[in-house]
Amino acid sequence: MSTETTQLENAALLRGSCHCGSVTFEVHTALVPATRCNCSLCRRKGALMTPAFAAAELKILSGEESLTLYQFNTRTAKHYFCKHCGIYPFHQTRTDPRMWRANIGCLEGIDPYTLEAGVANGASSSVVEDA
């Protein structure tokens, strides 16, 4: 069985929000394999991310106007943050812009400290040093 098939079988509809509650969302995704990334942005934000999921699996319930976009390096990935509290709830990936990941720490009822995580080598995809 492929990893993608296993992830789809383990997917659940989860609700999430930023810290201040301005941005709320639902996402249909698995939690494992959870991932961290070693690119310069992810190293600094330290978030634990869900496996990648299709854009259609993410629904912003409220606060879309509270989101601000940050892009760097190749400007392919789209990292969204709440402009009020600064929390990163989700992003569009650089490796496949059709795919997204959510910040597991923003998901209701999930303790990110109970999950093991791999590390994606995002730093090797950079076109500028230390990105």
C-alpha positions as CSV (number, residue, x, y, z in Angstrom):
1,M,0.0,0.0,0.0
2,S,1.4,3.4,-0.9
3,T,2.1,6.1,1.6
4,E,-0.5,8.4,0.0
5,T,-3.2,5.7,0.2
6,T,-2.3,5.1,3.9
7,Q,-2.5,8.9,4.6
8,L,-6.0,9.1,2.9
9,E,-7.2,6.2,5.0
10,N,-6.0,7.9,8.2
11,A,-7.3,11.3,7.3
12,A,-9.9,13.0,9.5
13,L,-11.8,16.3,9.4
14,L,-10.1,18.5,11.9
15,R,-10.8,22.1,13.1
16,G,-8.1,24.6,13.8
17,S,-7.4,28.2,14.6
18,C,-4.7,30.7,15.1
19,H,-3.9,31.7,18.7
20,C,-6.3,34.7,18.9
21,G,-9.2,32.9,17.2
22,S,-9.4,35.4,14.3
23,V,-8.7,32.7,11.8
24,T,-10.6,29.4,12.0
25,F,-10.4,26.5,9.5
26,E,-11.2,22.9,8.8
27,V,-8.9,20.5,7.1
28,H,-9.3,16.9,6.0
29,T,-5.8,15.4,6.6
30,A,-3.9,12.7,8.3
31,L,-1.6,13.7,11.2
32,V,1.2,11.2,10.5
33,P,3.8,11.3,9.2
34,A,4.2,14.6,10.9
35,T,7.1,16.7,9.5
36,R,9.4,19.5,10.4
37,C,11.4,21.4,7.7
38,N,15.0,22.6,7.9
39,C,14.6,25.6,5.6
40,S,15.4,29.0,7.2
41,L,11.8,30.0,7.8
42,C,10.6,26.6,9.2
43,R,13.7,26.4,11.5
44,R,12.7,29.7,12.9
45,K,9.0,29.1,13.3
46,G,9.5,25.5,14.6
47,A,6.1,24.2,13.6
48,L,5.1,20.6,13.3
49,M,3.2,20.1,10.0
50,T,0.7,17.6,8.8
51,P,1.4,15.5,5.7
52,A,0.7,17.4,2.5
53,F,-3.0,17.5,1.4
54,A,-4.8,18.9,-1.6
55,A,-6.0,22.5,-1.5
56,A,-9.6,21.4,-1.7
57,E,-9.2,19.7,1.7
58,L,-8.7,23.1,3.5
59,K,-11.7,25.4,4.2
60,I,-11.2,28.7,5.9
61,L,-14.3,29.2,8.1
62,S,-13.6,32.7,9.3
63,G,-10.9,35.4,9.3
64,E,-9.6,35.1,5.8
65,E,-9.2,38.9,5.9
66,S,-6.9,38.4,9.0
67,L,-4.4,36.3,7.1
68,T,-1.3,37.8,5.7
69,L,1.0,36.2,3.2
70,Y,4.8,35.7,3.4
71,Q,6.9,34.5,0.6
72,F,10.7,34.2,0.2
73,N,13.4,32.6,-1.8
74,T,11.7,31.2,-4.9
75,R,8.3,32.8,-3.9
76,T,6.6,29.5,-4.8
77,A,5.5,28.5,-1.3
78,K,2.8,30.7,0.3
79,H,3.1,30.9,4.1
80,Y,0.0,32.4,5.8
81,F,0.0,34.1,9.2
82,C,-2.6,35.7,11.3
83,K,-1.9,39.5,11.2
84,H,-3.2,39.9,14.8
85,C,-1.4,37.2,16.7
86,G,1.3,36.1,14.3
87,I,0.5,32.4,14.3
88,Y,1.1,30.3,11.2
89,P,-1.9,28.0,10.6
90,F,-1.1,26.6,7.1
91,H,0.9,27.0,3.9
92,Q,1.0,26.1,0.3
93,T,4.1,23.9,-0.4
94,R,7.1,24.8,-2.5
95,T,7.7,21.2,-3.7
96,D,4.2,20.9,-5.1
97,P,2.1,24.2,-5.1
98,R,-1.1,22.1,-5.5
99,M,-0.4,20.7,-2.0
100,W,-0.8,22.3,1.5
101,R,0.3,21.6,5.0
102,A,-1.3,22.7,8.3
103,N,0.4,23.5,11.6
104,I,-0.5,20.6,13.9
105,G,-0.2,23.0,16.9
106,C,-3.2,24.9,15.6
107,L,-5.5,21.8,15.4
108,E,-8.1,21.4,18.2
109,G,-7.6,18.4,20.5
110,I,-4.2,17.4,19.1
111,D,-1.1,17.5,21.2
112,P,1.8,17.9,18.8
113,Y,4.3,16.8,21.5
114,T,2.9,13.3,21.3
115,L,3.8,12.8,17.6
116,E,7.1,11.7,16.2
117,A,8.3,13.8,13.3
118,G,10.6,13.4,10.4
119,V,12.6,16.3,8.9
120,A,12.1,17.5,5.3
121,N,15.2,18.9,3.7
122,G,13.7,22.1,2.5
123,A,17.0,23.8,2.8
124,S,18.3,21.8,-0.2
125,S,15.5,23.4,-2.4
126,S,16.7,26.9,-1.8
127,V,18.2,29.0,-4.6
128,V,19.8,31.5,-2.2
129,E,22.1,30.7,0.7
130,D,20.5,30.0,4.1
131,A,17.0,30.0,2.8
